[in-house]
């Protein structure tokens, strides 16, 4: 006797994320038998009306008011984070999924930033463009730089981004260490860090690492995770790379560490910031209260480290596949909240 399957349904799919809309062809081709609508620039009342009528909502942000109006069976977040999506305001029977595919792109950005900081690449570029030839041969006080195989990378968080960063760092000869919520759990495939600890080992990691990479989700437990005491525990020439969320690091303490006298106990060598403390607005871009843009020992990027073509193609394919999976009654990918 043949196994019975649930007949597929034709679903209405609403997409409100303007970025993933650029890959609409991938979205629709992954689930072509459904009704797709794209609404990327609408006021809140219009959004409320639209989300009350769709079966599937694909979004990157969701306000509490719009979430309360949502009647979709499935809300698909177009990234890995939920801090901009009011999941708690959704009806209890709403399923929520996330997707990623940014791990490789962000890991490459981390190592790119570390090498740019260590070799003072941006400053050397500006100096040479201005007509100044500065090397060890012309300036006796010019420091030599370290190569990656002499440095220790410490990952604060060992999810997809942390794991891929450790893989690439290991391939470049770096020694790696990490902390995560469950230090006793199995390691991601292909990883062999020198040691893996729990949250209580944060200070140890900060003292040992030449590069500290932060990739933990933003939550009540991680907000302000790295403050003045933690930054002081870092080596005076160590680098902090934040690809998590801005508020995981205390910006005022970070600015103080970056502007402390070089080599002092209060100083760190530099930072790479891809995430910020709020949204950019005129007069506050980059979005921070401190003037990080004025510092030479900081590499700045506008939350773009994951913006590779492969990231969005992979995400769009996942999101489209989930529409078909919902229609046929199959298990969805990336479920973080199941239907009651």
C-alpha positions as CSV (number, residue, x, y, z in Angstrom):
1,X,0.0,0.0,0.0
2,X,1.4,3.4,-1.0
3,X,2.0,5.9,1.7
4,X,-0.5,8.8,1.7
5,X,0.9,12.3,1.3
6,X,-0.7,15.6,2.2
7,X,-1.8,17.3,-1.0
8,X,0.0,20.6,-1.6
9,X,-1.9,23.9,-1.1
10,X,-1.6,27.1,-3.0
11,X,-0.3,29.7,-0.5
12,X,-0.2,33.5,-0.5
13,X,3.3,34.7,0.3
14,X,4.1,38.3,1.4
15,X,7.7,39.5,1.3
16,X,8.5,42.8,3.1
17,X,12.3,42.6,3.3
18,X,13.7,44.9,0.6
19,X,17.1,43.1,0.5
20,X,15.9,39.6,-0.1
21,X,13.5,41.0,-2.7
22,X,16.6,41.6,-4.9
23,X,16.7,37.8,-5.1
24,X,13.0,37.5,-5.9
25,X,13.7,35.2,-8.9
26,X,15.4,32.7,-6.6
27,X,12.5,32.9,-4.1
28,X,9.8,32.4,-6.6
29,X,11.6,29.7,-8.6
30,X,11.9,27.7,-5.4
31,X,8.2,27.7,-4.9
32,X,6.5,28.7,-8.2
33,X,3.1,27.3,-7.6
34,X,2.2,29.9,-5.0
35,X,1.0,33.5,-5.0
36,X,3.8,35.9,-4.3
37,X,3.5,39.6,-3.3
38,X,6.2,42.1,-2.5
39,X,5.6,45.0,-0.2
40,X,8.8,46.6,0.8
41,X,8.0,50.3,1.3
42,X,4.7,50.7,3.2
43,X,3.5,52.4,6.3
44,X,2.4,50.4,9.4
45,X,-1.3,50.4,8.7
46,X,-0.8,49.0,5.2
47,X,1.6,46.4,6.6
48,X,-1.0,45.4,9.2
49,X,-3.7,45.0,6.5
50,X,-1.3,42.9,4.3
51,X,0.0,40.5,7.0
52,X,-3.6,39.8,8.1
53,X,-4.3,38.2,4.6
54,X,-1.2,36.2,3.9
55,X,-0.3,32.5,4.7
56,X,3.4,33.1,4.8
57,X,5.3,36.3,5.8
58,X,8.9,36.7,4.8
59,X,10.5,39.7,6.7
60,X,13.6,41.0,8.4
61,X,11.8,43.3,10.8
62,X,8.4,43.1,12.5
63,X,7.0,45.7,14.9
64,X,4.8,44.6,17.8
65,X,1.7,46.2,16.2
66,X,2.2,44.5,12.9
67,X,3.0,41.2,14.6
68,X,-0.3,41.3,16.5
69,X,-2.1,41.8,13.2
70,X,-0.4,38.9,11.5
71,X,-2.5,35.8,10.7
72,X,0.2,34.0,8.7
73,X,0.8,30.3,9.5
74,X,4.5,30.8,9.0
75,X,6.7,33.9,9.6
76,X,10.1,33.5,7.9
77,X,12.9,35.8,9.2
78,X,15.4,36.5,6.4
79,X,18.4,36.3,8.7
80,X,19.6,34.5,11.8
81,X,18.8,37.1,14.5
82,X,15.4,37.7,16.1
83,X,16.2,40.9,18.0
84,X,14.3,43.1,15.4
85,X,11.3,40.7,15.1
86,X,8.5,40.9,17.8
87,X,8.1,37.2,18.0
88,X,6.3,37.4,21.4
89,X,3.6,39.6,19.9
90,X,2.7,37.0,17.2
91,X,-0.3,34.8,17.7
92,X,0.7,31.7,19.7
93,X,0.0,29.3,16.8
94,X,2.5,31.1,14.4
95,X,5.5,29.1,13.3
96,X,8.8,31.1,13.0
97,X,11.9,30.1,11.0
98,X,15.2,31.7,10.5
99,X,18.0,31.2,7.9
100,X,21.7,32.0,7.8
101,X,24.2,31.2,5.0
102,X,26.4,34.2,6.1
103,X,29.0,32.2,8.0
104,X,31.7,32.0,5.4
105,X,31.3,35.6,4.3
106,X,31.5,36.9,7.9
107,X,34.4,34.7,8.8
108,X,36.4,36.0,5.8
109,X,35.6,39.6,6.9
110,X,36.9,38.8,10.4
111,X,40.3,37.7,9.1
112,X,40.4,40.5,6.5
113,X,39.8,43.0,9.4
114,X,42.5,41.4,11.6
115,X,45.1,41.7,8.8
116,X,44.1,45.2,8.0
117,X,44.5,46.2,11.6
118,X,47.8,44.4,12.2
119,X,49.4,45.7,9.0
120,X,47.8,49.2,9.5
121,X,46.6,48.9,5.9
122,X,44.2,51.8,5.9
123,X,46.7,54.2,7.4
124,X,49.5,53.1,5.1
125,X,47.2,53.5,2.1
126,X,46.2,57.0,3.1
127,X,49.8,57.9,3.9
128,X,51.2,56.7,0.5
129,X,48.4,58.4,-1.4
130,X,49.4,61.6,0.3
131,X,53.0,61.2,-0.9
132,X,54.6,59.8,2.2
133,X,56.8,56.6,1.9
134,X,57.0,55.2,5.4
135,X,58.6,51.8,6.1
136,X,61.0,50.1,8.4
137,X,63.7,51.3,6.0
138,X,62.8,55.0,6.4
139,X,61.6,55.1,10.0
140,X,63.5,53.3,12.8
141,X,60.5,53.5,15.1
142,X,58.1,51.8,12.6
143,X,57.0,48.5,14.1
144,X,57.1,45.2,12.3
145,X,53.8,43.4,12.0
146,X,52.8,39.9,13.2
147,X,51.7,37.1,10.8
148,X,48.5,35.2,11.7
149,X,50.4,32.0,12.5
150,X,51.9,33.7,15.6
151,X,48.5,34.8,16.9
152,X,45.7,33.3,19.0
153,X,42.1,33.8,18.0
154,X,39.5,33.5,20.7
155,X,35.8,33.1,19.8
156,X,33.1,34.4,22.1
157,X,30.3,32.2,20.8
158,X,30.7,29.0,18.7
159,X,27.6,28.9,16.6
160,X,27.8,29.0,12.8
161,X,29.9,32.2,12.5
162,X,32.2,31.3,15.3
163,X,32.8,27.8,14.0
164,X,33.5,29.0,10.4
165,X,35.8,31.7,11.7
166,X,37.8,29.0,13.7
167,X,38.0,26.9,10.5
168,X,39.5,29.7,8.4
169,X,41.8,30.9,11.3
170,X,43.1,27.3,11.7
171,X,43.7,27.1,7.9
172,X,45.9,30.3,8.2
173,X,47.9,28.8,11.1
174,X,46.3,30.5,14.0
175,X,45.8,28.8,17.3
176,X,42.2,29.0,18.4
177,X,40.3,29.0,21.7
178,X,36.6,29.5,22.4
179,X,33.8,29.8,24.9
180,X,30.2,28.8,24.4
181,X,27.1,28.1,26.5
182,X,27.6,24.4,26.6
183,X,31.3,23.7,26.6
184,X,30.8,19.9,27.0
185,X,28.8,19.5,23.8
186,X,30.2,18.0,20.7
187,X,32.4,20.3,18.6
188,X,31.3,21.4,15.1
189,X,32.8,19.2,12.4
190,X,36.4,19.9,11.6
191,X,37.2,22.0,14.6
192,X,40.0,21.3,17.1
193,X,40.5,24.4,19.2
194,X,43.2,24.4,21.9
195,X,40.5,24.6,24.5
196,X,36.7,25.3,24.7
197,X,35.2,26.8,27.9
198,X,31.9,28.1,29.2
199,X,30.7,31.6,30.0
200,X,32.8,31.5,33.2
201,X,36.0,31.2,31.2
202,X,35.5,34.6,29.4
203,X,38.2,36.3,31.3
204,X,40.7,33.5,30.6
205,X,39.9,33.8,26.9
206,X,40.3,37.6,26.9
207,X,43.7,37.2,28.6
208,X,45.1,34.6,26.2
209,X,43.7,35.8,22.8
210,X,45.4,38.2,20.4
211,X,42.1,38.5,18.5
212,X,38.7,38.3,20.2
213,X,35.8,37.6,17.9
214,X,32.3,38.2,19.2
215,X,29.4,36.4,17.5
216,X,26.9,35.7,20.2
217,X,23.2,36.6,19.8
218,X,22.0,39.8,21.5
219,X,19.9,38.9,24.6
220,X,19.5,40.1,28.2
221,X,22.4,37.8,29.1
222,X,24.8,39.2,26.5
223,X,23.9,42.9,26.5
224,X,27.0,44.7,27.8
225,X,28.9,41.4,28.0
226,X,32.2,43.1,27.2
227,X,32.6,46.2,29.4
228,X,35.4,48.0,31.0
229,X,36.6,45.1,33.2
230,X,36.5,42.7,30.3
231,X,38.4,45.0,27.9
232,X,41.0,45.7,30.5
233,X,41.6,41.9,30.8
234,X,42.6,41.8,27.1
235,X,46.2,42.1,26.0
236,X,47.2,45.7,25.3
237,X,47.9,44.9,21.6
238,X,44.9,42.6,21.1
239,X,42.1,43.2,18.6
240,X,38.4,43.1,19.2
241,X,36.2,42.1,16.2
242,X,32.4,42.5,16.8
243,X,30.2,40.8,14.2
244,X,27.4,40.1,16.7
245,X,25.3,43.2,17.7
246,X,26.6,46.5,18.9
247,X,25.1,46.4,22.4
248,X,27.0,43.2,23.3
249,X,30.0,45.6,23.8
250,X,29.8,48.7,26.0
251,X,30.7,51.4,23.5
252,X,32.0,53.9,26.0
253,X,34.3,51.3,27.6
254,X,35.5,50.3,24.1
255,X,36.2,53.9,23.1
256,X,38.2,54.4,26.3
257,X,40.3,51.2,25.6
258,X,41.0,52.3,22.0
259,X,42.1,55.8,23.1
260,X,44.1,54.7,26.2
261,X,47.9,55.2,25.9
262,X,49.3,52.4,23.6
263,X,50.7,49.5,25.6
264,X,49.0,50.5,28.8
265,X,47.0,48.1,30.9
266,X,43.8,50.0,29.9
267,X,44.5,49.8,26.2
268,X,43.7,47.4,23.4
269,X,45.4,47.4,20.0
270,X,42.4,48.1,17.9
271,X,38.9,47.0,16.9
272,X,36.8,46.1,13.8
273,X,33.2,47.1,14.1
274,X,30.6,45.7,11.7
275,X,27.7,46.2,14.1
276,X,26.5,49.4,15.9
277,X,24.4,50.9,18.6
278,X,21.2,51.8,16.8
279,X,20.2,52.8,13.3
280,X,22.2,55.3,11.1
281,X,20.7,58.8,11.0
282,X,22.1,62.1,9.8
283,X,24.7,63.3,12.3
284,X,24.9,59.8,13.8
285,X,26.5,57.8,11.1
286,X,28.2,55.5,12.0
287,X,25.5,55.1,14.7
288,X,27.5,55.5,17.9
289,X,27.7,58.1,20.7
290,X,31.5,57.9,20.6
291,X,33.5,59.1,17.6
292,X,35.0,55.8,16.4
293,X,35.4,57.2,12.9
294,X,38.1,59.5,14.2
295,X,40.3,56.6,15.4
296,X,43.1,55.1,13.2
297,X,43.1,51.8,15.1
298,X,39.5,50.9,14.1
299,X,38.2,49.3,10.9
300,X,34.6,50.3,10.3
301,X,31.9,48.6,8.1
302,X,28.1,49.2,7.8
303,X,26.8,45.9,9.1
304,X,27.8,44.4,5.7
305,X,30.2,41.5,6.5
306,X,27.6,38.9,5.5
307,X,26.5,40.6,2.3
308,X,27.9,38.0,-0.2
309,X,26.0,36.8,-3.2
310,X,26.1,33.3,-1.8
311,X,24.5,34.5,1.4
312,X,21.3,35.7,-0.2
313,X,21.0,33.0,-2.8
314,X,21.2,30.5,-0.1
315,X,18.7,32.3,2.1
316,X,16.2,32.8,-0.8
317,X,16.4,29.1,-1.7
318,X,15.7,28.1,1.9
319,X,12.8,30.5,2.2
320,X,11.2,29.4,-1.0
321,X,11.7,25.7,-0.1
322,X,9.9,26.3,3.2
323,X,6.8,27.6,1.4
324,X,6.6,24.4,-0.5
325,X,7.3,22.4,2.7
326,X,4.4,24.2,4.5
327,X,2.1,23.5,1.6
328,X,2.9,19.8,1.5
329,X,3.0,19.4,5.3
330,X,6.7,18.6,5.4
331,X,9.1,19.7,8.2
332,X,10.4,23.3,7.6
333,X,14.0,24.4,7.7
334,X,15.3,26.6,10.5
335,X,12.3,26.3,12.9
336,X,12.8,28.4,16.1
337,X,9.1,28.5,17.2
338,X,6.7,25.7,16.3
339,X,3.0,26.0,16.0
340,X,0.9,25.1,19.1
